Amino acid sequence: MEHLLNSRIQLKYDTLENWSKTDVAGKGANLVLKSGELGIVYVPAVTTGTTTTAPTVLFKVGDGTHTFAVLPWASALASDVYPWAKAATKPIYSVNELTQDSDDTLVLDCGSSTINI
């Protein structure tokens, strides 16, 4: 027999400022997330002079033992960025290396990938 449960999952979500607080036991940096529980951190945009950073969302995954403060930040490899884009020295191409396809789009053949300009 099948049962349908209407439910909502709410994750622990707060600002970086609040997650960093250490003044209350069991809260903020002192909170122990359950094993597999997510702690989501919102970092607002910051403007310094003429530069503004984009707002950011980060997260940590609990292990049931360690406090939020000592858990590592979750991370993943950038799967959508070509290796040449991550290289310390970027390639330089000349206008002679560009070709034009049938709809007048400029095309640059970078070896393992093609860039439409």
N, C-alpha and C positions, 0 to 999 in steps of 0.2 A: 504494500500500500504506500502510495506517495503522499507526502505532506509538503505543502508550500508554506514556507516561512517568510514573511515580509520582515526584512531586517535592514539595518543601516550600519555600516562599519565606520567608525570615527577614529582617525589616527591622531596621535599626539602631535600638535602643530603649534608652533609659537615663533616669536622673533628670536634672532640671535642674542639680543640683549637679555631676554628672559631666560633662554637656555643657559646663558653664561652665569647667571646669579648663583651664588654659593651660600647665601645667608639663611636658607630654609632647608632643613633636612628632608630628603625624599622629593625635592622639587628642583627644577632647573638642572644645573650641572650635577646635582647630587641624586637625581632620579635614576633608578635602576630599571631599564626597559626589560620587559619579559623577553624570553628567547624568541626571536623573529619579529618582535614588535618594532614598528618604525617610529622614529622621532624626527619629524620634519621641521626644518628651520627656514624661516623666511628672512632674507637679508635685503633690506630696502635699498633702493638706488641711493647713491651718494654723489654729490657734486663737490668737486674741489677745483676752484678756479673756473676754467672753461671746460673741464672734463667731467662727464657724468657716467658712472658705471651703471650697468643694467641691473635691475633687481634680480636676485638669485634665490633659488630654492635648493637646499642641500638636505641630506638625510643621513642618519645613522641607524644601524640595525642592532637591536638589543641582543644580549647573550644570556640574560637572566642573572648575571653575576656582577658585571662591572657598571659603574655609573656612566651617565651620558658623557661626562667630561673626558673620560679616558677611552671611550669607544672610538674606533677609527671612523673617518668619514667614508661613506660608500663611494665607490668610484668604478668607472668602466673605461675601457679603451674606446677611443673615438673611432668608430667604424665607418664614419662617413667622410673622413678626411684622408686624402691621398698621401702616401709617404713623402712625396716631394714637398707637400705643403707644410709638413712638420719639420723638414730639414732646417738646420741652422742657416745654411746658405741656400737661397732660392735661385732657381734657374732664371736666366735672362734670355729672352727670345727677341729676334729681330723681326721687322715687318716682312722680310723676305720669307720667313717660315710660315706665314699665314696663308691659308688657301680660302677660297670662297665656294660655298656649296650652291645648289640650284636655287635656293630661296634668298640668296645674297647674304647669308650668315657667314661671318668670318670664323674659320676653324683653325685651331692650333693643335697639331698632333704632338703629344708629349710622351710618346712611347707607349706606355701601358694604358694611357687614358687620353681622351680627346676633350678639348675645351671649346665650347661654342661661345663666341664673343659677340 
